[in-house]
Amino acid sequence: MNGIPHLLGGHVAVVTGASRGIGKGIALELGAAGATVYVTGRSTAAGRLPGTVHDTAAEIDGLGGHGIPFVCDHRDDDAVQRLFTRVRDERGRLDVLVNNVYNSPAAARWLGKPFWEVPPTAWDETFDVGVRSHYAASAFAAPLLIESAGLIANISSPGSQRYMHNAVYGVAKTALDRLTSDMAHDLADTGVTVISLWPGIVNTELLQMVPANEEGRRMVTLPGEGTFDLDAAESPRFPGRAVVAVAADPDRRARTGQAWRVADLAEQYGFTDVDGRIPRAD
């Protein structure tokens, strides 16, 4: 199933927060499978980290799909609504929505901090872009997805079940998994599938900035979680292969309303990461 061209030919997808990281990896895999992919994000020029929505769209084209950049702040409901109006006007359908956008700078600022050292504003920053943004995009996309019996994939985390990063992060991911469950309930009679995806440790552009130690290994220690070897992490395209596999599965409705580890889906569907491994972080 890895990199099968045209597996999703004719499909239309939206991936939020796709300038870089997991969102970009998912968008590229959808494009490699032949889909038309609208990619959203605020980045129109490279900053401290590389990547823009225009770069991602161009890479999708190079992989055989069709990438369409859409510059968007997901705190702006009117802008998000315009996105799905444009999708309907230009394509007339939507098959896959991947809710990935996340306020990574806010998360990084309070990484590993006990809750009394995390200001209440961190709650708003995390929930606005990471929970509320997923709700808004899903609400605007639902009429199109109902017409196609499509797929919503919410990028979540095992942090919904155990301590990861900080208290706000865990509550936000728990809320997101509950959103998956409740949206699946509301969409039960429509044919739309709603899942949460749990990637492991992903070697994003941010983590690629971690320098090697004296042994030549890139290690990161997260308070309360342990030490991780980033050279053994999964690539951003590994979760993308999970999205493609579920989107192409005629029996995907059996998965609706649930959270799925990307590594478990790899074993069940038979795909691997770009290096041929099935990486597991936990």
PANU-409677 format. One record per residue (C-alpha): chain; x, y, z; residue number from 1. Coordinates in steps of 0.1 Angstrom, whole numbers, plus 5000, padded with zeros to 4 digits. Example, Ala and Ser with C-alpha at 12.3 -4.5 7.8 and 13.67 -1.06 7.14 Angstrom:
// PANU-409677
[node "A", [5123, 4955, 5078], 1]
[node "A", [5137, 4989, 5071], 2]
//
This chain:
// PANU-409677
[node "A", [5000, 5000, 5000], 1]
[node "A", [5030, 5023, 5004], 2]
[node "A", [5029, 5051, 4978], 3]
[node "A", [5004, 5034, 4954], 4]
[node "A", [4997, 5060, 4928], 5]
[node "A", [4961, 5070, 4920], 6]
[node "A", [4947, 5049, 4949], 7]
[node "A", [4927, 5081, 4957], 8]
[node "A", [4925, 5094, 4922], 9]
[node "A", [4894, 5118, 4919], 10]
[node "A", [4893, 5123, 4957], 11]
[node "A", [4894, 5158, 4972], 12]
[node "A", [4910, 5164, 5006], 13]
[node "A", [4916, 5193, 5030], 14]
[node "A", [4946, 5191, 5054], 15]
[node "A", [4948, 5219, 5080], 16]
[node "A", [4981, 5231, 5093], 17]
[node "A", [5001, 5216, 5063], 18]
[node "A", [5030, 5241, 5059], 19]
[node "A", [5052, 5216, 5077], 20]
[node "A", [5053, 5187, 5102], 21]
[node "A", [5026, 5160, 5104], 22]
[node "A", [5002, 5181, 5083], 23]
[node "A", [5026, 5183, 5055], 24]
[node "A", [5035, 5146, 5056], 25]
[node "A", [4998, 5137, 5054], 26]
[node "A", [4992, 5161, 5026], 27]
[node "A", [5021, 5147, 5006], 28]
[node "A", [5008, 5111, 5010], 29]
[node "A", [4973, 5121, 4999], 30]
[node "A", [4989, 5137, 4969], 31]
[node "A", [5011, 5107, 4962], 32]
[node "A", [4979, 5086, 4962], 33]
[node "A", [4964, 5109, 4934], 34]
[node "A", [4942, 5132, 4955], 35]
[node "A", [4936, 5169, 4950], 36]
[node "A", [4947, 5184, 4983], 37]
[node "A", [4938, 5218, 4997], 38]
[node "A", [4965, 5227, 5023], 39]
[node "A", [4960, 5254, 5049], 40]
[node "A", [4983, 5274, 5070], 41]
[node "A", [4995, 5309, 5079], 42]
[node "A", [5030, 5305, 5065], 43]
[node "A", [5036, 5323, 5032], 44]
[node "A", [5073, 5327, 5038], 45]
[node "A", [5099, 5305, 5055], 46]
[node "A", [5108, 5317, 5090], 47]
[node "A", [5127, 5300, 5118], 48]
[node "A", [5113, 5267, 5104], 49]
[node "A", [5112, 5259, 5067], 50]
[node "A", [5079, 5254, 5049], 51]
[node "A", [5049, 5273, 5035], 52]
[node "A", [5015, 5262, 5022], 53]
[node "A", [5028, 5270, 4987], 54]
[node "A", [5058, 5248, 4992], 55]
[node "A", [5036, 5219, 5003], 56]
[node "A", [5012, 5224, 4974], 57]
[node "A", [5042, 5223, 4949], 58]
[node "A", [5055, 5191, 4964], 59]
[node "A", [5021, 5175, 4961], 60]
[node "A", [5021, 5184, 4924], 61]
[node "A", [5056, 5168, 4921], 62]
[node "A", [5042, 5135, 4936], 63]
[node "A", [5014, 5132, 4911], 64]
[node "A", [4986, 5149, 4930], 65]
[node "A", [4972, 5184, 4928], 66]
[node "A", [4981, 5208, 4956], 67]
[node "A", [4961, 5239, 4963], 68]
[node "A", [4974, 5264, 4989], 69]
[node "A", [4949, 5282, 5011], 70]
[node "A", [4964, 5308, 5034], 71]
[node "A", [4942, 5307, 5066], 72]
[node "A", [4943, 5315, 5103], 73]
[node "A", [4921, 5288, 5118], 74]
[node "A", [4910, 5312, 5146], 75]
[node "A", [4890, 5331, 5118], 76]
[node "A", [4857, 5312, 5113], 77]
[node "A", [4849, 5333, 5082], 78]
[node "A", [4881, 5324, 5066], 79]
[node "A", [4875, 5287, 5073], 80]
[node "A", [4840, 5289, 5059], 81]
[node "A", [4854, 5305, 5028], 82]
[node "A", [4877, 5275, 5024], 83]
[node "A", [4849, 5250, 5022], 84]
[node "A", [4828, 5273, 5000], 85]
[node "A", [4858, 5274, 4976], 86]
[node "A", [4861, 5236, 4977], 87]
[node "A", [4825, 5232, 4967], 88]
[node "A", [4827, 5258, 4940], 89]
[node "A", [4859, 5245, 4925], 90]
[node "A", [4856, 5207, 4930], 91]
[node "A", [4820, 5200, 4940], 92]
[node "A", [4830, 5174, 4965], 93]
[node "A", [4851, 5167, 4996], 94]
[node "A", [4862, 5132, 5006], 95]
[node "A", [4887, 5137, 5034], 96]
[node "A", [4892, 5163, 5061], 97]
[node "A", [4923, 5161, 5082], 98]
[node "A", [4921, 5183, 5113], 99]
[node "A", [4958, 5187, 5121], 100]
[node "A", [4964, 5224, 5127], 101]
[node "A", [4979, 5231, 5162], 102]
[node "A", [4995, 5259, 5181], 103]
[node "A", [5030, 5244, 5182], 104]
[node "A", [5047, 5275, 5196], 105]
[node "A", [5024, 5276, 5226], 106]
[node "A", [5029, 5239, 5232], 107]
[node "A", [5067, 5242, 5230], 108]
[node "A", [5067, 5271, 5255], 109]
[node "A", [5052, 5251, 5283], 110]
[node "A", [5066, 5217, 5275], 111]
[node "A", [5071, 5197, 5307], 112]
[node "A", [5059, 5224, 5330], 113]
[node "A", [5037, 5216, 5361], 114]
[node "A", [5002, 5232, 5358], 115]
[node "A", [5009, 5260, 5383], 116]
[node "A", [5037, 5272, 5360], 117]
[node "A", [5015, 5273, 5329], 118]
[node "A", [4994, 5305, 5327], 119]
[node "A", [4957, 5303, 5320], 120]
[node "A", [4963, 5319, 5286], 121]
[node "A", [4980, 5286, 5275], 122]
[node "A", [4946, 5270, 5279], 123]
[node "A", [4931, 5294, 5253], 124]
[node "A", [4960, 5291, 5230], 125]
[node "A", [4959, 5253, 5230], 126]
[node "A", [4921, 5249, 5227], 127]
[node "A", [4915, 5277, 5201], 128]
[node "A", [4938, 5261, 5176], 129]
[node "A", [4938, 5224, 5184], 130]
[node "A", [4902, 5217, 5195], 131]
[node "A", [4879, 5245, 5186], 132]
[node "A", [4895, 5248, 5152], 133]
[node "A", [4888, 5212, 5145], 134]
[node "A", [4852, 5216, 5155], 135]
[node "A", [4848, 5246, 5132], 136]
[node "A", [4864, 5230, 5102], 137]
[node "A", [4843, 5198, 5107], 138]
[node "A", [4811, 5218, 5110], 139]
[node "A", [4817, 5237, 5078], 140]
[node "A", [4829, 5206, 5060], 141]
[node "A", [4801, 5182, 5072], 142]
[node "A", [4776, 5189, 5044], 143]
[node "A", [4802, 5181, 5017], 144]
[node "A", [4814, 5150, 5036], 145]
[node "A", [4779, 5137, 5040], 146]
[node "A", [4774, 5139, 5003], 147]
[node "A", [4805, 5118, 4997], 148]
[node "A", [4803, 5095, 5028], 149]
[node "A", [4838, 5108, 5035], 150]
[node "A", [4864, 5107, 5063], 151]
[node "A", [4873, 5131, 5091], 152]
[node "A", [4907, 5123, 5107], 153]
[node "A", [4915, 5143, 5139], 154]
[node "A", [4952, 5142, 5147], 155]
[node "A", [4953, 5134, 5184], 156]
[node "A", [4977, 5117, 5208], 157]
[node "A", [4981, 5091, 5235], 158]
[node "A", [4983, 5122, 5257], 159]
[node "A", [4945, 5118, 5259], 160]
[node "A", [4951, 5087, 5280], 161]
[node "A", [4983, 5093, 5299], 162]
[node "A", [5005, 5122, 5310], 163]
[node "A", [5023, 5139, 5281], 164]
[node "A", [5039, 5174, 5279], 165]
[node "A", [5016, 5192, 5304], 166]
[node "A", [4981, 5192, 5319], 167]
[node "A", [4966, 5215, 5293], 168]
[node "A", [4979, 5193, 5265], 169]
[node "A", [4964, 5162, 5280], 170]
[node "A", [4930, 5178, 5285], 171]
[node "A", [4930, 5192, 5250], 172]
[node "A", [4937, 5158, 5234], 173]
[node "A", [4911, 5141, 5257], 174]
[node "A", [4886, 5167, 5245], 175]
[node "A", [4896, 5160, 5209], 176]
[node "A", [4891, 5123, 5212], 177]
[node "A", [4857, 5130, 5228], 178]
[node "A", [4849, 5153, 5199], 179]
[node "A", [4857, 5124, 5175], 180]
[node "A", [4834, 5101, 5194], 181]
[node "A", [4805, 5126, 5195], 182]
[node "A", [4808, 5136, 5159], 183]
[node "A", [4807, 5100, 5149], 184]
[node "A", [4775, 5096, 5169], 185]
[node "A", [4759, 5126, 5151], 186]
[node "A", [4771, 5112, 5117], 187]
[node "A", [4761, 5076, 5124], 188]
[node "A", [4734, 5075, 5098], 189]
[node "A", [4753, 5095, 5071], 190]
[node "A", [4781, 5071, 5060], 191]
[node "A", [4808, 5096, 5072], 192]
[node "A", [4837, 5080, 5092], 193]
[node "A", [4853, 5100, 5120], 194]
[node "A", [4885, 5088, 5137], 195]
[node "A", [4913, 5101, 5159], 196]
[node "A", [4949, 5092, 5149], 197]
[node "A", [4977, 5088, 5174], 198]
[node "A", [5011, 5093, 5158], 199]
[node "A", [5042, 5084, 5179], 200]
[node "A", [5073, 5106, 5182], 201]
[node "A", [5075, 5123, 5148], 202]
[node "A", [5107, 5137, 5134], 203]
[node "A", [5093, 5171, 5124], 204]
[node "A", [5113, 5201, 5113], 205]
[node "A", [5112, 5214, 5149], 206]
[node "A", [5127, 5181, 5163], 207]
[node "A", [5152, 5180, 5134], 208]
[node "A", [5168, 5211, 5151], 209]
[node "A", [5178, 5190, 5181], 210]
[node "A", [5216, 5185, 5179], 211]
[node "A", [5234, 5152, 5181], 212]
[node "A", [5251, 5144, 5214], 213]
[node "A", [5287, 5133, 5219], 214]
[node "A", [5277, 5098, 5207], 215]
[node "A", [5262, 5112, 5175], 216]
[node "A", [5226, 5105, 5186], 217]
[node "A", [5198, 5130, 5187], 218]
[node "A", [5181, 5125, 5221], 219]
[node "A", [5153, 5144, 5238], 220]
[node "A", [5142, 5141, 5274], 221]
[node "A", [5106, 5150, 5283], 222]
[node "A", [5100, 5155, 5320], 223]
[node "A", [5077, 5128, 5333], 224]
[node "A", [5078, 5109, 5300], 225]
[node "A", [5113, 5096, 5294], 226]
[node "A", [5141, 5100, 5269], 227]
[node "A", [5136, 5094, 5232], 228]
[node "A", [5160, 5087, 5203], 229]
[node "A", [5148, 5110, 5176], 230]
[node "A", [5167, 5090, 5150], 231]
[node "A", [5143, 5062, 5157], 232]
[node "A", [5112, 5084, 5154], 233]
[node "A", [5087, 5081, 5126], 234]
[node "A", [5087, 5105, 5096], 235]
[node "A", [5058, 5129, 5091], 236]
[node "A", [5047, 5108, 5061], 237]
[node "A", [5040, 5077, 5083], 238]
[node "A", [5007, 5092, 5096], 239]
[node "A", [4999, 5102, 5061], 240]
[node "A", [5000, 5066, 5050], 241]
[node "A", [4976, 5058, 5077], 242]
[node "A", [4951, 5085, 5064], 243]
[node "A", [4954, 5071, 5029], 244]
[node "A", [4949, 5035, 5041], 245]
[node "A", [4917, 5044, 5060], 246]
[node "A", [4904, 5067, 5032], 247]
[node "A", [4908, 5038, 5007], 248]
[node "A", [4892, 5012, 5029], 249]
[node "A", [4857, 5003, 5019], 250]
[node "A", [4851, 4990, 5054], 251]
[node "A", [4864, 5020, 5073], 252]
[node "A", [4831, 5027, 5089], 253]
[node "A", [4840, 4999, 5114], 254]
[node "A", [4866, 5023, 5128], 255]
[node "A", [4844, 5053, 5133], 256]
[node "A", [4843, 5071, 5166], 257]
[node "A", [4876, 5056, 5179], 258]
[node "A", [4912, 5065, 5183], 259]
[node "A", [4938, 5045, 5164], 260]
[node "A", [4976, 5044, 5168], 261]
[node "A", [4993, 5049, 5135], 262]
[node "A", [5017, 5019, 5142], 263]
[node "A", [4987, 4996, 5148], 264]
[node "A", [4971, 5007, 5115], 265]
[node "A", [5004, 5001, 5098], 266]
[node "A", [5004, 4965, 5110], 267]
[node "A", [4967, 4960, 5101], 268]
[node "A", [4969, 4976, 5066], 269]
[node "A", [5004, 4965, 5057], 270]
[node "A", [5021, 4998, 5052], 271]
[node "A", [5055, 5010, 5066], 272]
[node "A", [5073, 5043, 5071], 273]
[node "A", [5095, 5057, 5043], 274]
[node "A", [5125, 5036, 5056], 275]
[node "A", [5105, 5004, 5056], 276]
[node "A", [5100, 5003, 5094], 277]
[node "A", [5069, 5003, 5116], 278]
[node "A", [5082, 5026, 5143], 279]
[node "A", [5068, 5025, 5178], 280]
[node "A", [5074, 5051, 5205], 281]
[node "A", [5053, 5036, 5233], 282]
//
